[in-house]
Amino acid sequence: MFGKKKNTPQIDPEQLELIESAQKRIKQKKRLYIHFVIFLIGSLFFILANLTLGIGEQVKFFDINWFVFAILAWLFILIYHVFYVFITHKFMGANWEKLQLDKLVAQQQQRIDKLKEQFVKEETLIAQSAAYNEVKKTHKRNRGLTIIVAAAENDAIGKDNQLIWHLSDDLKRFKTLTNGHHIIMGRKTFESFPKPLPNRTHIVISRQENYTVPDGVIVVNSLTDAIEASKSDSQAYIIGGGEIYKQALLVADKIELTRVHHNFEADTFFPKIDNTMWKTTHNTFHDKDENHAYPFSFITYKRL
Ligand SMILES: NC(=O)c1ccc[n+]([C@@H]2O[C@H](COP(=O)([O-])OP(=O)(O)OC[C@H]3O[C@@H](n4cnc5c(N)ncnc54)[C@H](OP(=O)(O)O)[C@@H]3O)[C@@H](O)[C@H]2O)c1
């Protein structure tokens, strides 16, 4: 049980294939050489059999002894063998060459796919940065546009226009962070509240021209207008839902994420956070307890 672990030699399969092909080639040449030697001995035997032992003395074609034809016929077979080894199966054989060519083409294809993938990623990053800089320029905002969201391990955030879980510490954190600030949300998220939250300025995004809201709630027709409307606030929050988060990820500079460590069935999801665009600056884990049915972590991301 505690004996020395036996070392199994690892041979690269490509090297093995190369060795096997080389061995096959050596065998082919060896067989040709043996054929040549047998041909010489056979020819000598035919000559001796005919001229010395008198075998088939009478058998002649066009007045030429039979052994000449026998040797010529064998010579033809030997030439065919030489042709087979050195011309048809030159180097490592046609099949081997084709296999190597196919492998090379597959490797090149893989490299091209990788480069393409990298190119698309870089293009996306450039486009995202350009969009972000454009919004910053247009709204002359200082850094202070934060996404606040609670998302499950599978990025689920809502179902049937409702939150899926109830985590009291998460709600407390939401209240503390957003208290006194502008909160930007999609029309559906706004409608999921029983009434507007106290001590916050609500900005609701809708494409509807005559969308009616209680007094004090601001309605705008785009995220850009929502950011414009929150300009006076040095720390505005984007509070959802799925459609708005997707657009806001391009322009926000911070994400306050509550990651709920569980998978849920949902109809609304938070987009994947791209680690090349965002870095974690804070991460606190909370285990489940009598007030919290699931463990969760408060994670802060800042745009790179
Ligand atoms: N877990 C969390 O932290 C969290 C937070 C918030 C919400 N949620 C959940 O998310 C779900 C709601 O999200 P959702 O994606 O369905 O809806 P949503 O993002 O809240 O609202 C979508 C609506 O916003 C308006 N809208 C979106 N983009 C617009 C644009 N570019 N210009 C103008 N208007 C625009 C449209 O309103 P009109 O149709 O009126 O034009 C659209 O129907 C709910 O289940 C909610 O509970 C979860």
The ligand as an ORCA input file, in Angstrom:
! r2SCAN-3c Opt
* xyz 0 1
  N     -32.886     39.769     -8.031
  C     -32.834     41.066     -8.198
  O     -31.936     41.741     -7.683
  C     -33.890     41.756     -9.010
  C     -33.921     43.146     -9.085
  C     -34.895     43.757     -9.859
  C     -35.815     42.973    -10.535
  N     -35.772     41.623    -10.454
  C     -36.713     40.775    -11.136
  O     -36.557     40.998    -12.546
  C     -37.809     40.748    -13.167
  C     -38.161     41.937    -14.045
  O     -37.189     42.130    -15.039
  P     -37.564     42.241    -16.578
  O     -36.336     42.063    -17.386
  O     -38.701     41.340    -16.864
  O     -38.140     43.707    -16.704
  P     -37.505     45.131    -16.345
  O     -36.115     45.216    -16.845
  O     -37.772     45.460    -14.923
  O     -38.453     46.088    -17.213
  C     -38.569     45.876    -18.592
  C     -39.310     47.060    -19.170
  O     -38.496     48.208    -19.130
  C     -38.751     49.023    -20.249
  N     -37.529     49.114    -21.026
  C     -36.506     48.238    -21.086
  N     -35.545     48.711    -21.894
  C     -35.948     49.905    -22.337
  C     -35.374     50.885    -23.174
  N     -34.178     50.737    -23.734
  N     -36.073     52.019    -23.437
  C     -37.292     52.214    -22.878
  N     -37.890     51.313    -22.055
  C     -37.216     50.180    -21.789
  C     -39.866     48.361    -21.025
  O     -41.063     48.880    -20.475
  P     -42.405     49.036    -21.323
  O     -42.843     47.649    -21.600
  O     -43.360     49.808    -20.436
  O     -42.032     49.807    -22.565
  C     -39.697     46.921    -20.632
  O     -40.861     46.153    -20.786
  C     -38.788     40.482    -12.056
  O     -38.948     39.097    -11.871
  C     -38.150     41.093    -10.842
  O     -38.578     40.503     -9.642
  C     -34.813     41.022     -9.676
*
